[in-house]
């Protein structure tokens, strides 16, 4: 029970957006106006909670890439 609660609290703390917009998952559409980078914080969280299966799946499918600035030309 404690691990589940801790996982949910930390998952809610995932970086889900930046000042440029929301983070997207592996198969999601990325806005061409912005440059995206892999969210290291979310990857580390997924590795720590690999045994729960839910956290890594949510990170990869929904919070893997975060916009970091305007698109580079």
C-alpha positions as CSV (number, residue, x, y, z in Angstrom):
1,X,0.0,0.0,0.0
2,X,2.8,2.4,0.9
3,X,4.7,1.8,-2.3
4,X,1.5,2.4,-4.4
5,X,0.8,5.6,-2.6
6,X,4.4,6.8,-3.0
7,X,4.4,5.9,-6.6
8,X,1.2,7.9,-7.2
9,X,2.5,10.9,-5.4
10,X,5.8,10.9,-7.3
11,X,4.0,10.2,-10.6
12,X,1.9,13.3,-10.0
13,X,5.2,15.2,-9.6
14,X,6.4,14.2,-13.0
15,X,7.4,17.1,-15.2
16,X,4.2,17.3,-17.3
17,X,4.7,20.7,-18.9
18,X,7.1,23.5,-19.3
19,X,6.6,27.2,-20.1
20,X,6.5,26.2,-23.8
21,X,3.8,23.6,-23.4
22,X,3.0,20.1,-22.3
23,X,5.3,17.1,-22.5
24,X,4.3,14.4,-25.0
25,X,4.8,10.6,-25.2
26,X,6.7,8.4,-27.6
27,X,4.0,8.2,-30.2
28,X,2.4,11.6,-29.6
29,X,2.4,14.5,-32.0
30,X,5.1,17.1,-31.4
31,X,4.5,20.7,-32.3
32,X,6.9,21.7,-35.0
33,X,7.2,25.2,-33.6
34,X,9.1,23.9,-30.6
35,X,12.3,21.9,-30.0
36,X,11.8,18.9,-27.7
37,X,14.2,17.1,-25.4
38,X,14.0,13.9,-23.4
39,X,12.9,14.5,-19.8
40,X,15.7,13.1,-17.7
41,X,13.7,13.6,-14.5
42,X,10.9,11.4,-15.8
43,X,13.3,8.7,-17.1
44,X,14.9,8.5,-13.7
45,X,11.5,8.2,-12.1
46,X,10.6,5.4,-14.4
47,X,13.8,3.6,-13.6
48,X,13.3,3.9,-9.9
49,X,9.8,2.5,-10.1
50,X,10.4,-0.1,-12.8
51,X,8.9,-2.8,-10.6
52,X,5.5,-1.1,-10.6
53,X,5.2,-1.3,-14.4
54,X,2.7,1.5,-14.3
55,X,5.1,4.4,-13.8
56,X,7.5,3.5,-16.7
57,X,4.6,2.9,-19.0
58,X,3.0,6.3,-18.2
59,X,6.4,8.0,-18.6
60,X,7.1,6.5,-22.0
61,X,3.6,6.9,-23.4
62,X,2.8,10.3,-22.0
63,X,5.7,12.3,-20.6
64,X,8.9,11.4,-22.4
65,X,9.6,14.5,-24.5
66,X,9.2,18.0,-23.1
67,X,9.4,21.2,-25.2
68,X,12.5,23.2,-24.3
69,X,12.3,26.2,-26.6
70,X,11.5,27.5,-30.0
71,X,12.3,25.3,-33.0
72,X,15.8,25.5,-34.3
73,X,16.0,26.2,-38.0
